[in-house]
Amino acid sequence: MTSPNLSAQINNVGFKAIILVIITTVISFFLPLHAPEPTQEAAAHWLINDMGGYVLGWLN
């Protein structure tokens, strides 16, 4: 590995990281990040129906 080759690899990883950040930012706009605060029954109903999106939003 020479310096120019390592520099190109670092630039390539940086570029891919920026693309990944942009994609995850766009995805986060469509995922819920907070649960509603109504009655216990409504909250349970929401959690049963939207738990996957809620978990994906926080993992993202």
N, C-alpha and C positions, 0 to 999 in steps of 0.2 A: 504494500500500500504506500503510495506516495502522497505528498501533501495535496496536490491538485485533485487526486482521486478521492481522498477523504473529504475535502471541501465540497466536492460535487455530491457526495453521499449525504453530508450534513444538510446541504441545501435541499436535496430531494426529500429527506425526512421532514424538514421544516415545512416544505410546501404541502406534503401530505397531511401534516398536523393541522395546518390552517384550513385545508379543505374539510377535514374531519370536524373541526370546531364550527365551521359555517353550517355544515349539514346537521349537526346535533342542535345548533341554535334554531334552525328552521323547524326541526322536528319538535322542539320544546314548545313552540307556539301553539301546537295542536294538542298537547297533552295537559290534563288537569294537574295542578300542583297544590290545590287545597281542597279539603272536603267541606261540604256545606254544614251549617250549624243549626239545622231544624230539630225536630223531635227525634227521639231515639229510633222510632220505626222508620222514618224517612231516611235517616242516616244509614241504617242497616240496609234498606232497599238500595240506596245509592252505592254503598260499598259492594253489595252483591253484583250489581250491574256494571260498575265502572272500576273495579279494583285493578284490573290489568292495566288500564291506561294510567291510573294513579301511580302504580308501582313503576311503570316504564318512565313516567315523567320524573320521578325522583331518582331513578337509576341513571337517567340521561343527565 
